[in-house]
């Protein structure tokens, strides 16, 4: 589906994306600004998709233009990340239904858990109507689906 190779790698069914914390990611105290964890999680999902052979925009032109949208986010902050930390964004696909995708994402600095998040994403039209996940995308994602709610 996509000719673009994803960054990171799969460890079993879990995609791992390495990142570095830069000055621009932090507040005045050198701690990662809280909203940036959502950015890291978005990058993790994007590279998960690419590594699974899916472009996030390819295949979404159904009867009208569509896009992935976040429906729900739950994030628990465990510990602060700091400037120059090396992060690993772990992305696990935990659910796949007609129109929804569920993912669990954990961000680590070395082996220390910084955040634990759960994402619910769906495909919508540009006017906000939900659409089913196309079968070709579902087929590429299914091998990475965790059977339990991990």
C-alpha positions in Angstrom: 0.0 0.0 0.0 2.8 2.4 0.8 6.3 2.7 -0.7 7.6 4.6 2.3 9.5 2.5 4.8 8.6 3.2 8.5 11.1 4.2 11.1 11.6 2.1 14.2 11.1 -1.7 14.4 8.6 -4.3 15.6 9.4 -6.3 18.7 6.8 -9.0 18.2 3.6 -7.2 17.6 4.8 -4.0 19.4 6.2 -1.2 17.3 9.1 0.6 18.9 10.1 4.1 17.8 13.3 5.7 19.2 13.2 9.4 19.7 15.5 12.0 21.4 14.3 14.8 23.6 15.4 18.2 22.3 15.5 21.6 24.0 12.4 22.6 22.0 10.5 19.7 23.6 11.0 21.0 27.2 9.8 23.7 29.5 12.1 26.1 31.3 13.1 23.4 33.8 14.3 21.0 31.1 11.3 18.6 31.6 9.2 17.5 28.6 6.2 19.7 28.1 3.2 17.5 28.7 1.5 18.1 25.4 4.6 16.8 23.6 3.8 13.3 24.8 0.8 13.4 22.5 3.1 14.4 19.6 5.4 11.5 20.4 2.4 9.1 20.4 1.2 10.4 17.1 4.7 9.8 15.6 4.6 6.3 17.1 1.3 5.5 15.5 2.4 7.0 12.1 5.5 4.8 12.1 3.5 1.8 13.2 1.3 2.3 10.2 4.2 2.8 7.8 6.0 -0.2 9.1 2.8 -2.3 8.7 2.7 -1.1 5.0 0.1 1.6 5.4 0.3 5.3 4.5 -2.0 7.1 6.9 -3.6 9.0 3.9 -3.4 6.3 1.2 -6.5 4.2 0.8 -8.7 6.7 2.6 -10.2 8.2 -0.5 -13.5 6.2 -0.4 -16.7 7.7 -1.8 -15.5 11.0 -0.4 -12.2 12.2 1.3 -11.6 10.8 4.7 -9.0 11.0 7.5 -8.0 9.4 10.7 -9.3 11.3 13.7 -8.7 10.8 17.5 -11.9 10.1 19.3 -10.6 9.5 22.8 -7.2 9.8 24.5 -6.4 8.6 28.0 -2.9 9.3 29.3 -1.3 8.7 32.6 1.9 10.5 33.4 4.2 8.3 35.5 7.5 10.2 35.6 9.0 13.2 33.8 11.2 12.9 30.8 14.1 15.4 30.4 16.2 17.1 27.8 18.6 14.7 26.0 16.7 11.6 27.1 16.5 8.8 24.6 12.8 7.7 24.4 11.2 4.6 23.0 7.5 4.9 22.0 5.9 1.5 22.2 2.7 1.2 20.1 0.4 -1.9 20.4 -2.8 -2.4 18.5 -5.4 -3.6 21.1 -8.6 -3.4 19.2 -10.0 -3.2 15.7 -13.7 -2.8 14.9 -15.8 -1.6 12.0 -14.8 2.0 12.3 -12.5 2.1 15.3 -8.9 1.4 16.1 -7.7 1.0 19.7 -4.0 1.4 20.6 -2.0 1.4 23.8 1.1 3.5 23.8 3.8 3.6 26.4 6.7 6.0 26.3 9.9 4.9 28.1 13.2 6.7 28.8 15.6 3.8 28.9 13.6 1.2 30.9 11.7 3.8 32.9 8.0 4.2 32.0 7.1 7.9 31.5 3.6 7.7 30.2 0.9 5.1 29.5 -1.7 6.0 27.0 -4.8 4.6 25.3 -6.0 5.9 22.0 -9.2 5.4 20.2 -9.0 6.5 16.5 -11.6 6.3 13.8 -11.9 7.2 10.1 -14.2 10.1 9.4 -15.2 12.2 6.3 -14.1 15.8 6.2 -17.7 16.7 7.4 -17.3 14.4 10.5 -19.2 11.3 9.4 -17.7 8.0 10.6 -16.6 5.5 7.9 -15.6 1.8 8.2 -11.9 1.0 8.1 -11.3 -0.3 4.6 -10.7 -4.0 4.3 -7.2 -3.7 2.8 -6.1 -1.6 5.8 -7.8 -4.0 8.2 -6.0 -6.9 6.5 -2.6 -5.2 7.0 -3.3 -4.4 10.6 -4.8 -7.7 11.8 -1.4 -9.5 12.1 -0.4 -6.9 14.7 -3.5 -7.1 16.8 -3.1 -8.2 20.4 -5.8 -10.7 21.3 -6.1 -9.4 24.9 -6.6 -5.8 26.0 -2.9 -5.6 27.0 
